[in-house]
Amino acid sequence: MAEHHRLTRISGWGFGLALILSLALGGCQLEEQKDAAAGKNPSLAEVVYDISTIHPEFKNRERSFNLSGRISAYTRADVRPQVDGIILKRLFEEGAEVEEGTPLYEIDPAIFQAQLDHAQASYDRAVVQRKMAYKDYERFAQLYKRRSASEKERDDALLTYELAQADEKLYLAALTSAKISLDYTTVRAPIAGIIGASKVTRGALVTANQSEPLATIIDLDKVYVDMEQSALQWRKLREGLLDGTIYLSDRAYDVSLYFEDGSLYSHLGVLSLSEVIVDEESGSLALRAIFDNPDHLLLPGMAVVCKVNGGVAQNIMTLPPQAVMRDPKGNAYVYTVQGGRAVQTNVTLGELYNDGWRVLDGLDSSYEVVVSGSGSLRHGSKVRVVNRDGVDITLDNKTELTPKAPSLPAASGLNQSAAVAPTTVGS
């Protein structure tokens, strides 16, 4: 019995010892897992982000406006008949280039030829009557000198001659009109250009100045681009010109054109029209530019985007678009570098220029603004500047280290001290 109690105590001690060893081993493994996790996910305060920065400067900058536009024909003519009749022939190939005056259609000329013959005969008769009246007038004039005819007879002969002259002019005008009508039986191209599809066929009855054109001719050597600019943009430009903060350079009002795929058209356009009436519905002004189109790449109806040069703004600061962020309320801010950490700095922005947003308030040239690598930053994040004002300062630091100097850890941030901040530039 005593032996049995002794074995039971030994078994209990063994179980306790095993439990203690198991707990100790589990604790060690847990500590190792925590250490491993800590190694993989260090605290955010210890993460160092590589960034690129700039010092924004005051400079003169070109202004421009990106406006949607629609191409329209510079010269376009709808071909319509000027006399009534039946189409006998079509004298052109659809889609071909035609010159001004090129015959396009032939209308049955029979009735107009008859009218011309009648007008010609009437005119010839009027000429003969005018000659007869002149001879009568000369005879009565001689008789009046010899006292053989009265003054009234002479004056009546003169009036008859003058009426004959007027009739001759009247019939000459009728003859000219008949010739014009006969000439209109050949429908000619009013302008040079490319003619489209014919809307009528041989045998069709047409009428003078009908609403439906026979065909359309478009001159594609030049085109218009119609755009709309907001009244606010126009007013700011006008105010800047008046107070001297904006001036017009040699490139003012030049227009660049971009196709729907973003490619740039090879010819510059020039702004030719700016309306002085604001559209009440859109609040915009109509603009029009002229472009040369020697290769006929621009076709009426195309949608394009135009970049209109709007002069040069003097002594302003801008920020690249990628440097600007927005909070949930839409307020703009940037990250600046202060004491090796990122600081969220609120800014007030103005217009968008060629190289970025205009800064109205919140920055000056002493600030170092993050322009790359800011996507993961938070206020207070540790940062390391690897590129400052377009210069890779990590290469400069490597050249300054002597061969015997130990390499510095990448996250230390000590190699930032080798860069020299640029001086503030105002223009």
Secondary structure, 3 states (H helix, E strand, C coil): CHHHHHHHHHHHHHHHHHHHHHHHHHHHHHHHHHHHHHHHCCCHHHCEEEEEEECCCEEEEEEEEEEEEEEEEEEEEEECCCCCEEEEEECCCCCCEECCCCEEEEECCHHHHHHHHHHHHHHHHHHHHHHHHHHHHHHHHHHHHCCCCCHHHHHHHHHHHHHHHHHHHHHHHHHHHHHHHHHCCEEECCCCEEECCCCCCCCCEECCCCCCCCEEEEEEEEEEEEEEEEHHHHHHHHHHHHHCCEECCCCCCEEEEECCCCCECCCCEEEEEECCCCCCCCCEEEEEEEEECCCCCCCCCCEEEEEEEEEEEEEEEEECHHHCEECCCCCEEEEEEECCEEEEEECEEEEEECCEEEEEECCCCCCCEEEECCCCCCCCCEEEEEEECCEEHHHHHHHHCCCCCCCCCCCCCHHHHHCCCCCCCCC
